[in-house]
Amino acid sequence: MWILGILPFALQALCMIFDEGYFHVRRGLPLWERIGHPIDTFSVIACMGFVLWAPFSKTTLVIYIVLASFSSLLVTKDEFVHKAHCPGSENWLHAVLFTLHPITLACAGFMWPVVQGIEVSAWIGRWLDQPEALSLFLKSQLAVMILFFIYQILFWNIVWKNKPVLKQ
């Protein structure tokens, strides 16, 4: 049953790959996106790192909720400008990503106490019943996010820095 907990991450990854590999490469990224997208990714890295290294408690849960809420709002910052640069299909994909973003962070929040071996409610315990697998998944997810963050900085700000940007 724990595999359902990683499903939102898989869906988000597929959407990100399509957004990055098709839309971004096709149209190029203006400076505000080349800077803004790594900032968005870093906000998610901060949330995942917090889940992996902060001891679970009522206080740290509140801090995580603030971090996750901030990240969920931060990723929407570019949408006011995207309408001039993106086709409707890319804007729709962004809407899907914005929907999945807080869902994945909520799933990570549910996994957090389980991974740390803290007693959780019965339904969470039945749903997320593989703490070792979840721990490995969260660590792998963080590693992939860090690699994606590095890619975003290097690819868009060094390799393709001068690619022409198409307007819709």
C-alpha positions as CSV (number, residue, x, y, z in Angstrom):
1,M,0.0,0.0,0.0
2,W,3.0,2.3,0.6
3,I,3.5,2.5,-3.1
4,L,0.5,4.8,-3.4
5,G,2.4,7.3,-1.2
6,I,5.0,7.7,-3.9
7,L,2.5,7.9,-6.8
8,P,2.2,11.8,-6.6
9,F,6.0,12.1,-6.8
10,A,6.0,9.9,-9.9
11,L,3.3,11.9,-11.6
12,Q,5.0,15.2,-10.7
13,A,8.3,13.9,-12.1
14,L,6.7,12.9,-15.4
15,C,5.1,16.3,-15.7
16,M,8.4,18.0,-14.8
17,I,10.2,16.0,-17.4
18,F,7.7,16.9,-20.1
19,D,7.6,20.6,-19.1
20,E,11.4,20.8,-19.0
21,G,12.2,18.5,-22.0
22,Y,9.5,19.7,-24.3
23,F,8.2,23.1,-23.5
24,H,11.3,24.8,-22.0
25,V,13.7,23.4,-24.5
26,R,11.3,24.4,-27.4
27,R,10.8,28.0,-26.3
28,G,13.9,28.7,-24.3
29,L,13.8,30.4,-20.9
30,P,14.1,34.1,-20.2
31,L,16.3,35.3,-17.4
32,W,13.5,35.4,-14.8
33,E,12.8,31.7,-15.4
34,R,16.5,30.7,-15.5
35,I,16.8,32.3,-12.0
36,G,13.3,31.5,-10.7
37,H,13.1,27.8,-11.5
38,P,16.2,26.8,-9.4
39,I,14.8,28.9,-6.5
40,D,11.5,26.8,-6.8
41,T,13.5,23.6,-6.8
42,F,15.6,24.7,-3.8
43,S,12.4,25.3,-1.8
44,V,11.4,21.7,-2.4
45,I,14.9,20.5,-1.5
46,A,14.6,22.4,1.8
47,C,11.3,20.6,2.6
48,M,12.7,17.2,1.7
49,G,15.9,17.8,3.6
50,F,13.9,18.9,6.6
51,V,11.8,15.7,6.6
52,L,15.0,13.6,6.4
53,W,17.0,15.3,9.1
54,A,14.7,17.1,11.5
55,P,13.4,15.1,14.4
56,F,9.6,14.8,14.1
57,S,7.7,16.7,16.8
58,K,4.7,19.1,17.0
59,T,7.0,22.0,16.7
60,T,9.0,20.7,13.7
61,L,5.7,19.7,12.1
62,V,4.5,23.3,12.2
63,I,7.8,24.4,10.8
64,Y,7.4,21.9,8.0
65,I,3.9,23.1,7.2
66,V,5.2,26.6,6.9
67,L,8.1,25.5,4.6
68,A,5.7,23.4,2.5
69,S,3.1,26.2,2.3
70,F,5.8,28.7,1.3
71,S,7.1,26.3,-1.4
72,S,3.6,25.7,-2.7
73,L,3.0,29.5,-3.1
74,L,6.5,30.2,-4.4
75,V,6.2,27.9,-7.4
76,T,3.2,30.0,-8.6
77,K,5.1,33.2,-8.7
78,D,5.8,33.1,-12.5
79,E,2.3,32.5,-13.7
80,F,1.5,36.2,-14.2
81,V,4.3,36.3,-16.8
82,H,3.9,32.8,-18.3
83,K,0.7,33.8,-20.1
84,A,2.8,35.9,-22.5
85,H,5.5,33.2,-23.0
86,C,3.7,29.9,-22.8
87,P,1.1,28.1,-24.9
88,G,-2.1,27.1,-23.3
89,S,-1.0,23.5,-23.1
90,E,2.1,24.5,-21.0
91,N,-0.1,26.6,-18.7
92,W,-2.4,23.6,-18.3
93,L,0.6,21.4,-17.4
94,H,1.7,24.1,-14.9
95,A,-1.7,23.9,-13.3
96,V,-1.3,20.1,-12.9
97,L,2.1,20.7,-11.4
98,F,0.7,23.2,-9.0
99,T,-1.9,20.7,-7.9
100,L,0.6,17.9,-7.4
101,H,3.1,20.1,-5.5
102,P,1.3,20.4,-2.2
103,I,0.1,16.8,-2.5
104,T,3.7,15.5,-2.8
105,L,4.8,17.6,0.1
106,A,1.9,16.4,2.2
107,C,2.8,12.8,1.3
108,A,6.4,13.5,2.4
109,G,5.0,14.9,5.7
110,F,3.0,11.7,6.3
111,M,6.1,9.6,5.6
112,W,8.3,11.6,8.0
113,P,7.2,10.1,11.3
114,V,6.9,6.6,9.8
115,V,10.5,6.8,8.6
116,Q,11.6,7.9,12.0
117,G,9.8,5.0,13.7
118,I,7.3,7.2,15.5
119,E,3.9,5.8,16.4
120,V,1.3,7.1,14.0
121,S,-2.4,6.7,13.7
122,A,-3.6,3.3,12.5
123,W,-4.7,4.4,9.0
124,I,-1.3,6.0,8.3
125,G,0.5,2.9,9.7
126,R,-1.5,0.6,7.4
127,W,-1.0,2.9,4.4
128,L,2.7,3.6,4.9
129,D,3.8,0.2,6.2
130,Q,7.3,0.0,4.8
131,P,9.5,2.5,6.7
132,E,12.8,1.3,5.2
133,A,11.5,1.6,1.6
134,L,10.1,5.0,2.4
135,S,13.4,6.2,3.9
136,L,15.2,5.0,0.8
137,F,12.6,6.7,-1.4
138,L,12.9,10.0,0.4
139,K,16.7,10.0,0.2
140,S,16.6,9.0,-3.5
141,Q,14.1,11.7,-4.1
142,L,16.3,14.3,-2.4
143,A,19.3,13.2,-4.4
144,V,17.4,13.5,-7.7
145,M,16.1,17.0,-6.7
146,I,19.6,18.1,-6.0
147,L,20.8,16.8,-9.3
148,F,17.9,18.6,-11.1
149,F,18.7,21.8,-9.2
150,I,22.3,21.6,-10.4
151,Y,21.1,20.8,-14.0
152,Q,18.8,23.8,-13.9
153,I,21.6,26.2,-12.9
154,L,24.2,24.8,-15.3
155,F,22.1,24.1,-18.3
156,W,20.0,27.2,-18.5
157,N,22.5,29.7,-17.1
158,I,25.7,28.4,-18.8
159,V,25.0,25.9,-21.6
160,W,21.8,27.4,-23.2
161,K,22.1,30.9,-21.7
162,N,22.0,32.6,-25.1
163,K,19.2,30.4,-26.7
164,P,16.6,32.7,-28.2
165,V,13.4,32.9,-26.3
166,L,10.2,32.4,-28.3
167,K,7.1,34.4,-27.3
168,Q,3.6,32.9,-27.8
